[in-house]
Amino acid sequence: MEKRVNVWTCLILIICLYIPSISPETETKAEKQCTGGDDPDSSNKGCGCAATNRKHDDKGEGADQSERADELSSSAEKGPLNLGPAAVKSPYARTNQMVYIPGGVFTMGVAQPILPGDGEGPPREVEVTGFYMDVHEVSNAEFGLFVNDTGHVTEAETFGDSFVLETRISEEVLKGISQAVAAAPWWLPVKGADWRHPDGPDTDLKGRMDHAVIHVSWNDAVAYCKWAGKRLPTEAEWEYACRGGLKDRLFPWGNKLTPKDEHRLNMWQGEFPKENTKADGFDGPAPVTSYPPQNKFGLKNMVGNVWEWVSDWWNIRHTTDFKKDPKGPDSSSDKVKKGGSYMCTKEFCYRYRCGARSQNTPDSSAGNLGFRCAADQLPQYLDIPEKDEL
Ligand SMILES: *[C@@H]1O[C@H](CO)[C@@H](O)[C@H](O)[C@H]1NC(C)=O
């Protein structure tokens, strides 16, 4: 198993290195290894960020899929209680607080795209109306409240599998897997992997209740936010919130990855996918409360930790016309995700940047993909947290 994967990893790296880039003048040495070109079909597949898609042999286009969010509910072990988000009681510390993000005009997108195939550019002026944003990514504890209350069954549970990073899977479970993702051999579809079994059927949430929930599809995320009296943020809202009032910066706090040699996000250190040195403190998904707030809005883990679904359909061509509260294209096959994950390195997936983006089909799930919610109005059951509680 290990030998086959190493060969594949090498092949992918070699292919990545030789894909000619469309805009070479914007490339640096490290970035060169992972540009997928400007072709929408090949865009960023080389890095595996978008490789964790479900096959759609027996199903329609993505547009039909989004209706599944409403259909997805049946009886779970203990649910449904149908108390609603205001009445549910959690045995865990709550992390569902929101902060107000004052509206404003900002430059969305990247002037010198690092991954042009992702549609990072061109930069465009966008106005965002004030809104509320979750301080944290949704944790297993918060998602568990929703599941207990509604009986929601996630798509990974319905399909019976989800993608897990190979190095996180036990030897026992690995033995039974023969199929890998050609474009990203470190992703393996694991039967019985779902939010409650994050690294495969022989793992559970013990000690991980405060970690970001993973193996949730876009449809699952929509259903959770709806239950919570919230909604998914648009890509424009997400990026505006990420940039935190700074202009033309890579990260929510500026351009330096580790200011004062302090780690500000959960990413991959070391040679991906072989070894994560955990210099930032974490191997896989981290508690949603990890690290200080990443910018002046008080938001945590906007970049790094887990990818976050946003509401927009994916495309890579954007008008530079001024837009107010843009919601993305009317439809396409994929949904946008933002922020990168604990699996990102500069060489393999330089997407832990506010302007970076990637995509998956709305029914897809993986071990590095989660979400947070936004809202036009603060749900009545929530108070604005004091700054020092964040
Ligand atoms: C969900 O219900 C189960 C069974 O009653 C319970 O053990 C668990 O703590 C609940 N989860 C949350 C997040 O409250």
The ligand as an SDF file (V2000), in Angstrom:
LIG
                    3D

 14 14  0  0  0  0  0  0  0  0999 V2000
  -26.6760   13.7190   21.8880 C   0  0  0  0  0  0  0  0  0  0  0  0
  -27.3860   12.6790   22.4950 O   0  0  0  0  0  0  0  0  0  0  0  0
  -26.5730   11.6530   23.0710 C   0  0  0  0  0  0  0  0  0  0  0  0
  -27.4800   10.5600   23.5600 C   0  0  0  0  0  0  0  0  0  0  0  0
  -28.4550   11.0640   24.4330 O   0  0  0  0  0  0  0  0  0  0  0  0
  -25.7220   12.2490   24.1800 C   0  0  0  0  0  0  0  0  0  0  0  0
  -24.8850   11.2730   24.7320 O   0  0  0  0  0  0  0  0  0  0  0  0
  -24.8790   13.3620   23.6050 C   0  0  0  0  0  0  0  0  0  0  0  0
  -24.1310   14.0160   24.6120 O   0  0  0  0  0  0  0  0  0  0  0  0
  -25.7520   14.3880   22.8890 C   0  0  0  0  0  0  0  0  0  0  0  0
  -24.9000   15.3300   22.2170 N   0  0  0  0  0  0  0  0  0  0  0  0
  -24.8640   16.6000   22.5660 C   0  0  0  0  0  0  0  0  0  0  0  0
  -23.9090   17.4380   21.7940 C   0  0  0  0  0  0  0  0  0  0  0  0
  -25.5580   17.0920   23.4150 O   0  0  0  0  0  0  0  0  0  0  0  0
  1  2  1  0
  1 10  1  0
  2  3  1  0
  3  4  1  0
  3  6  1  0
  4  5  1  0
  6  7  1  0
  6  8  1  0
  8  9  1  0
  8 10  1  0
 10 11  1  0
 11 12  1  0
 12 13  1  0
 12 14  2  0
M  END
$$$$
